[in-house]
């Protein structure tokens, strides 16, 4: 009987699938929960954790003994199982003994494994040396690929993970100590680039300064170095081969257009180093970021190519290359194991890769031994083993997403597929929609927990992207495989792979550009639980979609929500308010202000762009801004300039004006690259310059000349402006700190007309570093603070809020009230908010 045959009486012509094996689900969750709780426990908790594990083990043993006694009692000859013998009251207890014992044993094992793993971080000399910030000579083994970035002061740096194999202690104890302690290496300075090419398993030596880390990190210390690595031993042959293949893939993609060139290495081997910020933001807005997080989908595609569909692996109809080559099941399983291990080495053992590989190995073991195993049982077993081996996976966001998505596909996907088929959907379409919906339903709360937003285009985007993922992946692996043999053939395969890859990029960009692509959602656990409740309610209401009128109305409402036509949006939300003059965009922990010239509703002066391209783009689209004659960046810290790609996207920008200071150099270089790519000129501000746009007039108050040692740092280089409009005087202070604020106050002494303003953009997100005399001199009626919710800096400071209220200012904050607007209706100033 074929796979699609069904016994008599079964509807749909398909045989019923056996129920999922959930016996390992409870132990896996117990291990996960225990590890998540204990992984960041202080070192002093180790005895308590071990004592709790011993008690749990003893309780489990007692339960198993009880279960054995009850079963012997039941099997005693002459004992009736009826009510008279007392067997019936004991049945529930007997049914619970083994599951409870399994949960307790799993929790105990997790407690022991986590305690031992965290104890390794406190052994040896490294933690003590880190507390002293000692400078030592160390020998390291690289464990993860290095990554490059720009430091807070603009200096390039390289970060990599490694284990310390030997440390030579400083005098008076110069003896070498052999250890194996995990650390993170941060290389800075002109020699930093020499660390970038190191492959995992490479052994190097270096001189570094140690810094301590907080409890809960999976490393024992930070190693800061400014020198080059001294090679001790080259990487292993396997890592050299993997590195060569990855490099060959990158070279083969060089001739491609920017988007496919950036995405294809990420899609194939997880290399996202060339993905630009705007494309990354589009993937996040559409919940397509998992495409570049190599996981089960990539491995499944390769496994199907090798051994065919798992459901037919034991049937004569099994497919794949292994069957065509006549390989028996055990040899096929062995080939699959080799493919899985090679996949892990090539794509690196990231959490999602480990989850996919471990689950696949469990399934291959069942195939080799001739046993049947439930995919859910394989997932649970793999999760349990991985958590015991690496307890820090319990706190890994990527691992959680991968495991939940797979679980949703296995548990909800088949049920929803059958429900859709029963309502007349074609099976293939039903499977695609059900799988996309199931993955989004289980992963959505976790995404909302971290990102505080919900994507309304995630399901259709994942459906449309899925048709391109398989061909792009296979062609990408073909590019990788032939690159060492024939660079020309590799480029050909890369060009073929660029077609589906460009489709994915174009889809992400198009969907992310929709005004309603995502909506703000409460963050944290309350927001996640709320989304769970909303998802359950939506699933419960799905049967009403059988009525065509209801379905049509829902589709029209969804289209209106996605397109958000301006008249409808203003009618429903009241945003943007009429006659708005200034809007402080809620861009998180950063600044972004939009000023209307009062003459052209599509034009604006923009001051700073925040840290998030999508957030500023959404704010400008909501306001209907398509032309920006002048974009002013007060200074080039990330929280003021990283949103620049979102402003440049599909808008006409005349010129970008920056401060005279080029520090931090890393961000300055990024701004220059973005503007050059968009063909927008960059100019530096001139002290005292005056400009106008429509009804707006502004004067540069600071910098008033060359910056000296009395005003150090990029914050004190911020451009400060006095902006006037009919009936409105505004001061924008960037991130100025007290040294520059004091100089600015002295500068204002000669301009009494500049004192007392209607609106003040409070300096540095309302930090405690404020010059009280300057605030009193400006005496603003309204103070705007652009700040991120729950930020780690403590902004705005209570002392600053008290100072502003003492001069009679009304304080508005983006972290509490969202977008802030100041309106002017015939000389009457008012404010409006748009919570997001």
Secondary structure as the mmCIF struct_conf table of DSSP 4:
data_model
#
loop_
_struct_conf.conf_type_id
_struct_conf.id
_struct_conf.beg_label_comp_id
_struct_conf.beg_label_asym_id
_struct_conf.beg_label_seq_id
_struct_conf.end_label_comp_id
_struct_conf.end_label_asym_id
_struct_conf.end_label_seq_id
TURN_TY1_P TURN_TY1_P1 UNK A 3 UNK A 4
TURN_TY1_P TURN_TY1_P2 UNK A 8 UNK A 9
HELX_RH_3T_P HELX_RH_3T_P1 UNK A 11 UNK A 13
HELX_LH_PP_P HELX_LH_PP_P1 UNK A 15 UNK A 20
HELX_RH_AL_P HELX_RH_AL_P1 UNK A 23 UNK A 38
TURN_TY1_P TURN_TY1_P3 UNK A 39 UNK A 40
HELX_RH_3T_P HELX_RH_3T_P2 UNK A 43 UNK A 45
HELX_RH_AL_P HELX_RH_AL_P2 UNK A 46 UNK A 75
BEND BEND1 UNK A 76 UNK A 76
TURN_TY1_P TURN_TY1_P4 UNK A 77 UNK A 78
BEND BEND2 UNK A 82 UNK A 82
HELX_RH_3T_P HELX_RH_3T_P3 UNK A 83 UNK A 85
TURN_TY1_P TURN_TY1_P5 UNK A 86 UNK A 86
HELX_RH_AL_P HELX_RH_AL_P3 UNK A 87 UNK A 119
TURN_TY1_P TURN_TY1_P6 UNK A 120 UNK A 122
BEND BEND3 UNK A 123 UNK A 125
HELX_RH_AL_P HELX_RH_AL_P4 UNK A 126 UNK A 131
TURN_TY1_P TURN_TY1_P7 UNK A 132 UNK A 133
STRN STRN1 UNK A 135 UNK A 142
BEND BEND4 UNK A 144 UNK A 144
STRN STRN2 UNK A 147 UNK A 150
TURN_TY1_P TURN_TY1_P8 UNK A 152 UNK A 153
BEND BEND5 UNK A 154 UNK A 154
STRN STRN3 UNK A 156 UNK A 168
HELX_LH_PP_P HELX_LH_PP_P2 UNK A 169 UNK A 170
TURN_TY1_P TURN_TY1_P9 UNK A 171 UNK A 172
STRN STRN4 UNK A 176 UNK A 188
BEND BEND6 UNK A 189 UNK A 189
TURN_TY1_P TURN_TY1_P10 UNK A 190 UNK A 191
HELX_RH_3T_P HELX_RH_3T_P4 UNK A 192 UNK A 195
TURN_TY1_P TURN_TY1_P11 UNK A 196 UNK A 197
HELX_LH_PP_P HELX_LH_PP_P3 UNK A 198 UNK A 199
TURN_TY1_P TURN_TY1_P12 UNK A 200 UNK A 201
STRN STRN5 UNK A 203 UNK A 211
TURN_TY1_P TURN_TY1_P13 UNK A 215 UNK A 216
BEND BEND7 UNK A 218 UNK A 220
STRN STRN6 UNK A 221 UNK A 225
BEND BEND8 UNK A 227 UNK A 227
HELX_LH_PP_P HELX_LH_PP_P4 UNK A 228 UNK A 229
STRN STRN7 UNK A 230 UNK A 233
HELX_LH_PP_P HELX_LH_PP_P5 UNK A 234 UNK A 236
HELX_RH_AL_P HELX_RH_AL_P5 UNK A 237 UNK A 253
TURN_TY1_P TURN_TY1_P14 UNK A 254 UNK A 255
BEND BEND9 UNK A 256 UNK A 256
HELX_RH_AL_P HELX_RH_AL_P6 UNK A 258 UNK A 269
TURN_TY1_P TURN_TY1_P15 UNK A 273 UNK A 274
HELX_RH_AL_P HELX_RH_AL_P7 UNK A 277 UNK A 285
TURN_TY1_P TURN_TY1_P16 UNK A 286 UNK A 287
HELX_RH_3T_P HELX_RH_3T_P5 UNK A 289 UNK A 292
BEND BEND10 UNK A 293 UNK A 293
HELX_RH_AL_P HELX_RH_AL_P8 UNK A 296 UNK A 307
HELX_RH_3T_P HELX_RH_3T_P6 UNK A 310 UNK A 312
TURN_TY1_P TURN_TY1_P17 UNK A 313 UNK A 314
BEND BEND11 UNK A 315 UNK A 315
TURN_TY1_P TURN_TY1_P18 UNK A 316 UNK A 317
HELX_RH_AL_P HELX_RH_AL_P9 UNK A 320 UNK A 324
TURN_TY1_P TURN_TY1_P19 UNK A 325 UNK A 326
HELX_RH_AL_P HELX_RH_AL_P10 UNK A 329 UNK A 347
HELX_RH_AL_P HELX_RH_AL_P11 UNK A 351 UNK A 369
TURN_TY1_P TURN_TY1_P20 UNK A 370 UNK A 370
HELX_RH_AL_P HELX_RH_AL_P12 UNK A 375 UNK A 389
HELX_RH_3T_P HELX_RH_3T_P7 UNK A 391 UNK A 395
HELX_RH_AL_P HELX_RH_AL_P13 UNK A 397 UNK A 408
HELX_RH_PI_P HELX_RH_PI_P1 UNK A 409 UNK A 413
HELX_RH_AL_P HELX_RH_AL_P14 UNK A 414 UNK A 422
TURN_TY1_P TURN_TY1_P21 UNK A 423 UNK A 424
HELX_RH_AL_P HELX_RH_AL_P15 UNK A 427 UNK A 451
BEND BEND12 UNK A 452 UNK A 452
STRN STRN8 UNK A 453 UNK A 455
BEND BEND13 UNK A 456 UNK A 457
HELX_RH_AL_P HELX_RH_AL_P16 UNK A 458 UNK A 483
TURN_TY1_P TURN_TY1_P22 UNK A 484 UNK A 485
HELX_RH_AL_P HELX_RH_AL_P17 UNK A 487 UNK A 513
BEND BEND14 UNK A 514 UNK A 514
TURN_TY1_P TURN_TY1_P23 UNK A 515 UNK A 516
BEND BEND15 UNK A 517 UNK A 517
STRN STRN9 UNK A 518 UNK A 520
HELX_RH_AL_P HELX_RH_AL_P18 UNK A 524 UNK A 541
HELX_RH_3T_P HELX_RH_3T_P8 UNK A 542 UNK A 546
BEND BEND16 UNK A 547 UNK A 547
HELX_RH_AL_P HELX_RH_AL_P19 UNK A 548 UNK A 563
HELX_RH_AL_P HELX_RH_AL_P20 UNK A 566 UNK A 573
BEND BEND17 UNK A 576 UNK A 576
HELX_LH_PP_P HELX_LH_PP_P6 UNK A 577 UNK A 577
TURN_TY1_P TURN_TY1_P24 UNK A 578 UNK A 579
STRN STRN10 UNK A 580 UNK A 584
BEND BEND18 UNK A 588 UNK A 590
STRN STRN11 UNK A 592 UNK A 596
BEND BEND19 UNK A 598 UNK A 599
TURN_TY1_P TURN_TY1_P25 UNK A 601 UNK A 602
STRN STRN12 UNK A 603 UNK A 609
BEND BEND20 UNK A 611 UNK A 611
HELX_RH_AL_P HELX_RH_AL_P21 UNK A 613 UNK A 623
TURN_TY1_P TURN_TY1_P26 UNK A 624 UNK A 624
STRN STRN13 UNK A 627 UNK A 633
BEND BEND21 UNK A 634 UNK A 635
HELX_RH_AL_P HELX_RH_AL_P22 UNK A 638 UNK A 641
TURN_TY1_P TURN_TY1_P27 UNK A 642 UNK A 643
HELX_RH_AL_P HELX_RH_AL_P23 UNK A 644 UNK A 648
TURN_TY1_P TURN_TY1_P28 UNK A 649 UNK A 650
BEND BEND22 UNK A 651 UNK A 651
STRN STRN14 UNK A 652 UNK A 658
BEND BEND23 UNK A 660 UNK A 660
BEND BEND24 UNK A 664 UNK A 664
HELX_RH_AL_P HELX_RH_AL_P24 UNK A 665 UNK A 678
TURN_TY1_P TURN_TY1_P29 UNK A 679 UNK A 679
STRN STRN15 UNK A 681 UNK A 684
TURN_TY1_P TURN_TY1_P30 UNK A 687 UNK A 688
STRN STRN16 UNK A 690 UNK A 693
TURN_TY1_P TURN_TY1_P31 UNK A 694 UNK A 695
STRN STRN17 UNK A 696 UNK A 702
BEND BEND25 UNK A 705 UNK A 705
TURN_TY1_P TURN_TY1_P32 UNK A 709 UNK A 710
BEND BEND26 UNK A 711 UNK A 711
BEND BEND27 UNK A 713 UNK A 714
HELX_RH_3T_P HELX_RH_3T_P9 UNK A 715 UNK A 717
STRN STRN18 UNK A 720 UNK A 725
TURN_TY1_P TURN_TY1_P33 UNK A 726 UNK A 727
STRN STRN19 UNK A 728 UNK A 732
TURN_TY1_P TURN_TY1_P34 UNK A 734 UNK A 735
HELX_RH_AL_P HELX_RH_AL_P25 UNK A 738 UNK A 748
TURN_TY1_P TURN_TY1_P35 UNK A 749 UNK A 750
HELX_RH_3T_P HELX_RH_3T_P10 UNK A 752 UNK A 754
BEND BEND28 UNK A 755 UNK A 756
BEND BEND29 UNK A 758 UNK A 758
STRN STRN20 UNK A 759 UNK A 761
HELX_RH_3T_P HELX_RH_3T_P11 UNK A 763 UNK A 766
BEND BEND30 UNK A 768 UNK A 768
HELX_RH_AL_P HELX_RH_AL_P26 UNK A 772 UNK A 778
BEND BEND31 UNK A 781 UNK A 781
STRN STRN21 UNK A 782 UNK A 785
TURN_TY1_P TURN_TY1_P36 UNK A 789 UNK A 790
TURN_TY1_P TURN_TY1_P37 UNK A 792 UNK A 793
HELX_LH_PP_P HELX_LH_PP_P7 UNK A 795 UNK A 795
BEND BEND32 UNK A 796 UNK A 796
HELX_LH_PP_P HELX_LH_PP_P8 UNK A 797 UNK A 797
HELX_RH_AL_P HELX_RH_AL_P27 UNK A 798 UNK A 806
TURN_TY1_P TURN_TY1_P38 UNK A 807 UNK A 808
HELX_LH_PP_P HELX_LH_PP_P9 UNK A 809 UNK A 809
STRN STRN22 UNK A 810 UNK A 813
HELX_RH_AL_P HELX_RH_AL_P28 UNK A 814 UNK A 817
STRN STRN23 UNK A 819 UNK A 825
TURN_TY1_P TURN_TY1_P39 UNK A 826 UNK A 827
STRN STRN24 UNK A 828 UNK A 834
#
